[in-house]
Amino acid sequence: MDRRLADLADRLKRLRADLEVAEEQCRHFDDLADDARLRALVSETPASERQHRDAARQAQTMARHRARLREEIRSLEEQQDDLLDRYYSDV
């Protein structure tokens, strides 16, 4: 059980670091999408609209990745809590 707890802690640490990177990337891609949206509104050209769609798609893709990381972290935290509950109930 100790080994499983250590493995979970390691995985959580890596996932939390990945989540920090994903959060930063989401902010970056959201900013790019907002800038592209404004340029598309001002210029009203097909190229600027295409750039806006591409930037928005990238932002959405990163947001889905971030959501998957959050869900995986939540699941691992539940597993860790269950293991800790069993560990302390056995002691």
FIMARTOR-767802 format. One record per residue (C-alpha): x, y, z. Coordinates in steps of 0.02 Angstrom, whole numbers, padded with zeros to 5 digits, always signed. Each point is the difference from the previous one (the first is absolute). Layout:
# residues N
XYZ;...
This chain:
# residues 91
+00000+00000+00000;+00145+00117+00037;+00067-00025-00175;-00169+00039-00078;-00012+00160+00102;+00174+00051-00054;-00042-00037-00182;-00160+00102+00011;+00094+00145+00081;+00129-00003-00141;-00134-00004-00135;-00094+00142+00084;+00156+00104+00010;+00034-00023-00187;-00181+00034-00047;-00006+00158+00105;+00157+00062-00087;-00079-00041-00168;-00157+00092+00054;+00100+00156+00042;+00073-00003-00176;-00172-00030-00076;-00073+00146+00098;+00135+00116-00067;-00026-00065-00177;-00188+00024+00016;+00025+00181+00048;+00117+00023-00148;-00117-00082-00126;-00151+00094+00070;+00094+00163-00024;+00046-00048-00178;-00180-00047-00038;-00063+00165+00072;+00125+00099-00103;-00046-00097-00157;-00185+00028+00033;+00027+00188+00012;+00105+00002-00158;-00136-00099-00090;-00133+00123+00057;+00101+00151-00056;+00067-00065-00165;-00148-00109-00052;+00107-00102-00119;-00012-00188-00031;+00182-00021+00052;-00025+00087+00167;-00158-00102+00033;+00096-00160-00038;+00139+00053+00120;-00132+00033+00133;-00078-00172-00023;+00172-00083+00007;+00048+00095+00157;-00167-00039+00082;+00019-00184-00044;+00174-00004+00079;-00068+00083+00157;-00141-00127+00010;+00120-00146-00025;+00110+00062+00142;-00153+00027+00111;-00052-00181-00028;+00176-00058+00043;-00004+00102+00159;-00170-00074+00045;+00067-00177-00026;+00147+00037+00114;-00115+00070+00134;-00111-00154-00011;+00148-00117+00011;+00066+00094+00152;-00171-00009+00082;-00010-00187-00031;+00175-00031+00069;-00038+00106+00153;-00154-00107+00033;+00105-00158-00017;+00129+00073+00118;-00135+00047+00127;-00072-00177-00009;+00171-00077+00028;+00035+00117+00146;-00169-00042+00077;+00039-00185-00013;+00176+00025+00064;-00057+00093+00156;-00146-00116+00033;+00123-00146+00003;+00118+00085+00122;
